[in-house]
Amino acid sequence: MIDAADKLRIKVAKNELDNLLDHPAIKKRNVPILFFANKMDLGIAMNEQEVAKEMQLYELTDRAWHIQ
């Protein structure tokens, strides 16, 4: 779950994602990742492309991902 309206906390979410992807049990498996972007209805919220950019998801070439 990602708060799309909180640009500061998305950095924390990115760090958590990095930690998760570095875990040996996940690192060697090609599991897809689904991100739920919360608060997308707020005017200050980032859209899907902005969330993906902030989370550096476009650099994840070894697994599928989707933002809902």
N, CA, C and O of each residue as an XYZ file, in Angstrom:
272
protein
N       0.858     -1.162      0.000
C       0.000      0.000      0.000
C       0.908      1.230      0.000
O       1.811      1.356      0.827
N       0.650      2.118     -0.934
C       1.427      3.350     -1.062
C       0.475      4.529     -0.942
O      -0.563      4.565     -1.602
N       0.827      5.493     -0.101
C       0.052      6.728      0.018
C       0.482      7.651     -1.115
O       1.545      8.267     -1.041
N      -0.324      7.751     -2.152
C       0.016      8.544     -3.335
C      -0.001     10.040     -3.073
O       0.443     10.817     -3.918
N      -0.500     10.454     -1.929
C      -0.556     11.883     -1.601
C       0.585     12.314     -0.679
O       0.646     13.480     -0.287
N       1.482     11.405     -0.328
C       2.542     11.714      0.625
C       3.905     11.479     -0.017
O       4.417     10.359     -0.022
N       4.487     12.554     -0.560
C       5.758     12.435     -1.279
C       6.935     12.149     -0.354
O       7.955     11.628     -0.803
N       6.814     12.475      0.910
C       7.889     12.176      1.850
C       7.898     10.686      2.200
O       8.954     10.052      2.191
N       6.735     10.133      2.506
C       6.645      8.728      2.906
C       6.901      7.759      1.753
O       7.205      6.589      1.984
N       6.780      8.237      0.518
C       7.049      7.333     -0.603
C       8.524      6.946     -0.637
O       8.880      5.883     -1.146
N       9.381      7.813     -0.093
C      10.804      7.480      0.026
C      10.995      6.308      0.990
O      11.832      5.434      0.762
N      10.213      6.302      2.063
C      10.256      5.195      3.022
C       9.764      3.917      2.354
O      10.345      2.847      2.539
N       8.697      4.035      1.581
C       8.164      2.873      0.868
C       9.196      2.334     -0.120
O       9.328      1.119     -0.271
N       9.916      3.206     -0.782
C      10.965      2.790     -1.719
C      12.058      2.028     -0.979
O      12.527      0.998     -1.461
N      12.468      2.524      0.188
C      13.483      1.827      0.986
C      12.997      0.438      1.403
O      13.757     -0.529      1.360
N      11.734      0.347      1.805
C      11.161     -0.943      2.193
C      11.115     -1.903      1.002
O      11.388     -3.094      1.149
N      10.773     -1.385     -0.164
C      10.763     -2.208     -1.367
C      12.160     -2.734     -1.665
O      12.328     -3.913     -1.977
N      13.154     -1.873     -1.570
C      14.534     -2.298     -1.800
C      14.940     -3.397     -0.826
O      15.567     -4.380     -1.222
N      14.588     -3.234      0.438
C      14.905     -4.253      1.439
C      14.214     -5.577      1.110
O      14.819     -6.644      1.220
N      12.965     -5.502      0.713
C      12.220     -6.701      0.354
C      12.846     -7.406     -0.839
O      13.015     -8.625     -0.824
N      13.190     -6.645     -1.868
C      13.744     -7.244     -3.080
C      15.149     -7.793     -2.873
O      15.600     -8.637     -3.648
N      15.846     -7.330     -1.843
C      17.179     -7.840     -1.524
C      17.144     -9.082     -0.648
O      18.174     -9.724     -0.444
N      15.979     -9.428     -0.131
C      15.864    -10.609      0.725
C      16.118    -11.862     -0.124
O      15.570    -11.992     -1.219
N      16.953    -12.790      0.386
C      17.312    -13.975     -0.407
C      16.110    -14.806     -0.879
O      16.143    -15.372     -1.971
N      15.071    -14.880     -0.077
C      13.906    -15.682     -0.465
C      13.134    -15.053     -1.623
O      12.461    -15.758     -2.375
N      13.225    -13.764     -1.767
C      12.519    -13.054     -2.848
C      13.437    -12.809     -4.033
O      13.013    -12.882     -5.187
N      14.685    -12.522     -3.743
C      15.637    -12.133     -4.782
C      15.763    -13.175     -5.885
O      15.868    -12.824     -7.061
N      15.754    -14.448     -5.518
C      15.940    -15.497     -6.518
C      14.641    -15.969     -7.154
O      14.657    -16.866     -7.997
N      13.515    -15.377     -6.762
C      12.220    -15.752     -7.337
C      11.671    -14.601     -8.172
O      11.796    -13.436     -7.794
N      11.084    -14.922     -9.271
C      10.520    -13.906    -10.156
C       9.028    -13.745     -9.860
O       8.180    -14.140    -10.660
N       8.723    -13.167     -8.710
C       7.327    -12.983     -8.327
C       6.865    -11.590     -8.738
O       7.603    -10.621     -8.561
N       5.663    -11.475     -9.282
C       5.130    -10.158     -9.628
C       4.761     -9.380     -8.364
O       4.538     -9.963     -7.303
N       4.701     -8.060     -8.495
C       4.379     -7.198     -7.357
C       3.194     -6.312     -7.730
O       3.176     -5.691     -8.793
N       2.214     -6.263     -6.845
C       1.055     -5.395     -7.023
C       1.127     -4.291     -5.977
O       1.222     -4.567     -4.781
N       1.081     -3.049     -6.425
C       1.102     -1.887     -5.546
C      -0.289     -1.266     -5.522
O      -0.870     -0.996     -6.573
N      -0.812     -1.045     -4.344
C      -2.067     -0.329     -4.192
C      -1.744      1.113     -3.837
O      -1.154      1.381     -2.790
N      -2.127      2.037     -4.699
C      -1.890      3.459     -4.471
C      -3.134      4.057     -3.827
O      -4.176      4.202     -4.465
N      -3.005      4.393     -2.577
C      -4.090      4.937     -1.771
C      -4.203      6.447     -1.988
O      -3.214      7.105     -2.309
N      -5.395      6.988     -1.813
C      -5.685      8.435     -1.860
C      -5.500      9.046     -3.249
O      -5.196     10.233     -3.370
N      -5.679      8.245     -4.288
C      -5.536      8.756     -5.646
C      -6.596      9.793     -5.999
O      -6.445     10.533     -6.971
N      -7.664      9.847     -5.214
C      -8.744     10.790     -5.489
C      -8.428     12.208     -5.015
O      -9.153     13.143     -5.354
N      -7.370     12.380     -4.245
C      -7.012     13.710     -3.757
C      -6.283     14.500     -4.841
O      -5.512     13.936     -5.617
N      -6.525     15.776     -4.887
C      -5.899     16.641     -5.890
C      -4.381     16.704     -5.788
O      -3.701     16.959     -6.782
N      -3.855     16.477     -4.608
C      -2.400     16.548     -4.421
C      -1.705     15.203     -4.658
O      -0.480     15.117     -4.579
N      -2.475     14.165     -4.946
C      -1.917     12.824     -5.095
C      -1.144     12.685     -6.404
O      -1.463     13.321     -7.409
N      -0.126     11.841     -6.363
C       0.622     11.499     -7.567
C      -0.206     10.516     -8.388
O      -0.957      9.716     -7.831
N      -0.069     10.577     -9.698
C      -0.747      9.590    -10.541
C       0.118      8.325    -10.618
O       1.194      8.272    -10.022
N      -0.347      7.318    -11.345
C       0.358      6.042    -11.409
C       1.776      6.190    -11.944
O       2.701      5.559    -11.434
N       1.952      7.015    -12.963
C       3.275      7.207    -13.553
C       4.228      7.892    -12.575
O       5.407      7.544    -12.510
N       3.724      8.855    -11.822
C       4.561      9.543    -10.842
C       4.968      8.606     -9.698
O       6.104      8.644     -9.226
N       4.028      7.772     -9.265
C       4.339      6.795     -8.214
C       5.406      5.832     -8.725
O       6.371      5.542     -8.017
N       5.241      5.339     -9.940
C       6.213      4.413    -10.522
C       7.592      5.058    -10.630
O       8.610      4.413    -10.381
N       7.613      6.322    -11.000
C       8.897      7.043    -11.114
C       9.550      7.198     -9.746
O      10.743      6.937     -9.593
N       8.778      7.619     -8.758
C       9.318      7.816     -7.406
C       9.800      6.499     -6.790
O      10.787      6.474     -6.055
N       9.101      5.416     -7.095
C       9.471      4.106     -6.567
C      10.519      3.412     -7.441
O      10.968      2.311     -7.123
N      10.902      4.059     -8.539
C      11.881      3.530     -9.497
C      11.464      2.155    -10.018
O      12.289      1.255    -10.174
N      10.181      2.017    -10.278
C       9.659      0.739    -10.752
C      10.057      0.447    -12.195
O      10.134     -0.713    -12.598
N      10.307      1.490    -12.966
C      10.702      1.275    -14.358
C      12.063      0.586    -14.446
O      12.423      0.054    -15.496
N      12.818      0.593    -13.350
C      14.122     -0.076    -13.305
C      13.996     -1.555    -12.932
O      14.973     -2.299    -13.015
N      12.811     -1.982    -12.526
C      12.593     -3.386    -12.176
C      12.337     -4.182    -13.454
O      11.193     -4.355    -13.874
N      13.382     -4.646    -14.043
C      13.251     -5.361    -15.321
C      13.177     -6.864    -15.136
O      12.920     -7.593    -16.095
N      13.399     -7.345    -13.908
C      13.415     -8.780    -13.669
C      12.093     -9.326    -13.140
O      11.991    -10.517    -12.849
N      11.084     -8.471    -13.011
C       9.784     -8.945    -12.511
C       8.676     -8.005    -12.981
O       8.900     -6.826    -13.255
N       7.496     -8.561    -13.060
C       6.325     -7.771    -13.434
C       5.811     -6.999    -12.232
O       5.910     -7.469    -11.098
N       5.268     -5.828    -12.473
C       4.647     -5.032    -11.416
C       3.460     -4.277    -11.995
O       3.363     -4.057    -13.202
N       2.568     -3.889    -11.104
C       1.363     -3.153    -11.511
C       0.932     -2.254    -10.368
O       1.011     -2.639     -9.202
N       0.475     -1.054    -10.703
C      -0.068     -0.133     -9.714
C      -1.576     -0.073     -9.901
O      -2.059      0.167    -11.008
N      -2.306     -0.288     -8.841
C      -3.770     -0.255     -8.888
C      -4.251      0.898     -8.043
O      -5.456      1.123     -7.934
